Amino acid sequence: MRTAHPRTGPGPVGGPDALVKEDRPLDRAAARQAVAALIAALGVPAGGEVARRTPERVVAGLAELLDRPGFEFTTFPNTAEQHDLVLVRAIPFTSVCAHHLLPFSGVAHVGVLPGHRLVGLSKLARAVAWCAAGLQVQEELGQQVARFVEERMGARGVGVVLVAEHACMNRRGVRALGAETVTVAARGALADDPAARDEFLRLTGVAA
C-alpha cells in the first residue's frame, strides 16, 4: 500500500547522528551487600562458597542485563523518497521485570514509516537492546522503543510489537510454561491510519 508523503516538521532529536548514551552508574558495593543480606535471609550458611562468591556473580549478571552502552543512531537523507513501511522483524531482546527482578525475553518487530530521513537498519536492533536494558514491564518497553525511534528519526509513524516469555509467569506462580505475551505500541500514522496499522500488524504476524 502507498502511504502519504513525508510531512514537513522538526528533524530528529539531537541531529541526524546523535550519540545515544546514559549516565546511570551502578553502585556495585551496595549491590553486593544487598545480595549478601538477601542470601543470608534465605538461610544460606555464612562462610561457604555460595555466601562468598554469589553476591559478585549476581551483581555482574544484573550489570550486564542493565548496562546501556552508548552508540551512534545513524540516519541518512531519504533521497529515494521511501514512503512505505520499513520493517525489521524478530530482533531478540532480554529485559528484567521491574516487579519480580526476573528476566523476560523474546523478539521485537519494529516498523517505521520514514519521513525525511532513513535509519541504518542495525540501529533499530541497537535501539531495542538499549531500551531493554532496564527494570520495566513489557508494556513500558514497547512504548520506550517507539518513542525512541520516532523522536530520533522524525518518522511519520512507528510501530513496535513485542512477543516475550516471562520467567515471573512461566517459572513461578501459575507456571504457564510456553505462554507468550504480545504488546503493541504505535505512534503517528501507524496508530492513526487504519490501513497502515493493519499492514504493519499483518506483516508482524499479529493480525491475519
C-alpha positions as CSV (number, residue, x, y, z in Angstrom):
1,M,0.0,0.0,0.0
2,R,1.1,3.6,-0.6
3,T,1.1,6.0,2.3
4,A,1.2,9.7,2.4
5,H,4.4,11.6,1.5
6,P,6.7,12.7,4.4
7,R,5.3,15.7,6.3
8,T,7.3,18.8,6.9
9,G,8.3,19.1,10.5
10,P,11.0,19.1,13.1
11,G,14.0,16.9,12.4
12,P,15.4,14.1,14.6
13,V,16.2,14.9,18.2
14,G,19.9,15.6,18.7
15,G,20.7,15.8,15.0
16,P,20.8,13.0,12.4
17,D,23.7,11.1,14.0
18,A,23.3,11.8,17.7
19,L,25.2,9.7,20.2
20,V,22.9,7.8,22.4
21,K,24.2,7.4,25.9
22,E,23.0,7.4,29.5
23,D,24.9,8.1,32.7
24,R,23.4,5.6,35.2
25,P,26.2,4.3,37.4
26,L,25.8,1.1,39.3
27,D,26.8,1.1,43.0
28,R,28.4,-2.4,42.9
29,A,29.5,-2.3,46.6
30,A,26.0,-1.5,47.8
31,A,24.5,-4.1,45.4
32,R,26.9,-6.8,46.7
33,Q,25.9,-6.0,50.3
34,A,22.3,-6.2,49.4
35,V,22.6,-9.6,47.7
36,A,24.7,-10.9,50.6
37,A,22.0,-9.9,53.0
38,L,19.3,-11.5,50.8
39,I,21.3,-14.8,50.7
40,A,21.7,-14.8,54.4
41,A,18.0,-14.1,54.9
42,L,17.3,-17.1,52.6
43,G,19.2,-19.4,55.0
44,V,22.5,-19.8,53.1
45,P,25.2,-20.6,55.6
46,A,27.8,-17.9,56.1
47,G,31.4,-18.7,55.1
48,G,30.6,-21.1,52.3
49,E,31.3,-20.7,48.6
50,V,27.8,-19.5,47.8
51,A,27.9,-16.9,50.5
52,R,31.3,-15.7,49.4
53,R,31.0,-15.8,45.7
54,T,27.3,-15.5,44.7
55,P,26.9,-11.7,45.5
56,E,29.5,-10.8,43.0
57,R,28.1,-13.2,40.4
58,V,24.6,-11.8,40.8
59,V,25.8,-8.2,40.6
60,A,27.9,-8.9,37.5
61,G,24.9,-10.6,35.8
62,L,22.5,-7.8,36.6
63,A,25.0,-5.2,35.5
64,E,25.3,-7.0,32.1
65,L,21.5,-7.0,31.7
66,L,21.1,-3.4,32.8
67,D,24.1,-1.8,31.1
68,R,23.3,0.7,28.3
69,P,26.4,1.2,26.2
70,G,26.4,4.3,24.1
71,F,26.0,4.0,20.3
72,E,25.5,6.3,17.3
73,F,22.0,6.3,16.0
74,T,22.9,6.8,12.3
75,T,20.3,8.2,9.9
76,F,20.7,9.5,6.3
77,P,18.6,11.5,3.9
78,N,15.6,9.8,2.3
79,T,16.8,10.6,-1.2
80,A,14.9,7.6,-2.7
81,E,11.6,9.0,-1.2
82,Q,10.8,5.8,0.6
83,H,7.3,6.4,1.8
84,D,6.2,2.8,2.5
85,L,6.7,0.7,5.6
86,V,10.2,-0.4,6.6
87,L,10.1,-3.4,9.0
88,V,12.8,-5.2,10.9
89,R,11.4,-8.4,12.4
90,A,12.4,-10.8,15.1
91,I,15.0,-8.7,16.9
92,P,15.9,-10.7,20.0
93,F,15.9,-8.9,23.4
94,T,16.1,-9.6,27.1
95,S,14.9,-7.3,29.8
96,V,14.2,-7.5,33.6
97,C,10.8,-7.4,35.1
98,A,10.5,-4.5,37.5
99,H,8.0,-6.4,39.6
100,H,10.0,-9.6,40.3
101,L,13.6,-8.9,39.1
102,L,13.3,-11.9,36.8
103,P,14.0,-11.8,33.0
104,F,11.6,-11.7,30.2
105,S,12.9,-12.5,26.7
106,G,11.5,-12.6,23.2
107,V,11.6,-10.8,19.9
108,A,10.7,-7.3,18.8
109,H,9.3,-6.3,15.4
110,V,9.9,-2.6,14.6
111,G,8.2,-0.9,11.7
112,V,8.9,2.7,10.5
113,L,7.1,4.9,8.0
114,P,10.1,7.2,7.1
115,G,9.9,11.0,6.9
116,H,12.8,13.0,5.5
117,R,15.4,10.6,6.9
118,L,16.1,6.8,6.9
119,V,17.9,4.9,9.7
120,G,20.6,2.3,9.5
121,L,18.7,-0.9,10.0
122,S,21.1,-2.3,12.6
123,K,20.4,0.9,14.7
124,L,16.8,-0.4,15.2
125,A,18.2,-3.5,16.8
126,R,20.5,-1.4,18.9
127,A,17.6,0.8,19.9
128,V,15.7,-2.3,21.1
129,A,18.7,-3.5,23.1
130,W,19.3,-0.1,24.6
131,C,15.7,0.3,25.8
132,A,15.6,-3.3,27.0
133,A,18.5,-2.7,29.5
134,G,16.4,-1.7,32.5
135,L,13.9,-2.6,35.1
136,Q,10.5,-2.3,33.5
137,V,7.4,-4.1,32.3
138,Q,6.8,-5.2,28.7
139,E,4.2,-2.5,28.0
140,E,6.6,0.2,29.1
141,L,9.4,-1.3,27.0
142,G,7.4,-1.2,23.8
143,Q,6.4,2.4,24.3
144,Q,10.1,3.3,25.1
145,V,11.3,1.8,21.8
146,A,8.5,3.5,19.8
147,R,9.2,6.9,21.4
148,F,13.0,6.5,21.0
149,V,12.8,5.7,17.2
150,E,10.1,8.3,16.5
151,E,12.0,11.2,18.2
152,R,15.4,10.4,16.7
153,M,14.2,9.8,13.2
154,G,11.4,12.3,12.9
155,A,9.4,9.4,11.5
156,R,5.8,9.7,10.2
157,G,4.9,6.5,12.0
158,V,6.5,3.9,14.3
159,G,5.1,0.6,15.4
160,V,6.6,-1.9,17.9
161,V,5.4,-5.4,18.5
162,L,7.0,-7.3,21.4
163,V,6.5,-11.1,21.8
164,A,8.0,-12.4,25.0
165,E,8.0,-15.1,27.6
166,H,8.2,-14.0,31.3
167,A,10.0,-16.1,33.9
168,C,7.8,-14.5,36.5
169,M,4.8,-16.2,34.8
170,N,6.2,-19.4,33.4
171,R,8.6,-20.4,36.2
172,R,6.6,-19.3,39.3
173,G,3.0,-18.6,40.3
174,V,0.8,-20.1,37.6
175,R,3.8,-21.7,35.9
176,A,2.3,-21.2,32.4
177,L,5.2,-22.7,30.5
178,G,5.3,-21.5,26.9
179,A,2.8,-18.7,27.4
180,E,3.7,-15.6,25.3
181,T,2.8,-12.0,26.0
182,V,2.2,-9.8,22.9
183,T,2.2,-6.0,23.2
184,V,1.7,-3.3,20.5
185,A,3.0,0.3,20.7
186,A,2.1,2.5,17.7
187,R,2.7,6.2,17.0
188,G,1.9,8.6,14.2
189,A,0.4,7.1,11.1
190,L,0.8,3.5,12.4
191,A,-1.6,4.5,15.2
192,D,-3.9,6.8,13.3
193,D,-4.2,5.3,9.7
194,P,-6.2,2.0,9.9
195,A,-4.8,0.7,6.6
196,A,-1.1,1.4,7.6
197,R,-1.7,-0.1,11.0
198,D,-3.4,-3.2,9.5
199,E,-0.4,-3.7,7.1
200,F,2.1,-3.4,9.9
201,L,0.2,-5.9,12.2
202,R,-0.2,-8.3,9.3
203,L,3.4,-8.3,8.4
204,T,4.4,-8.9,12.0
205,G,2.1,-11.8,12.3
206,V,-0.2,-10.3,14.9
207,A,-3.1,-10.0,12.5
208,A,-4.1,-12.3,9.7
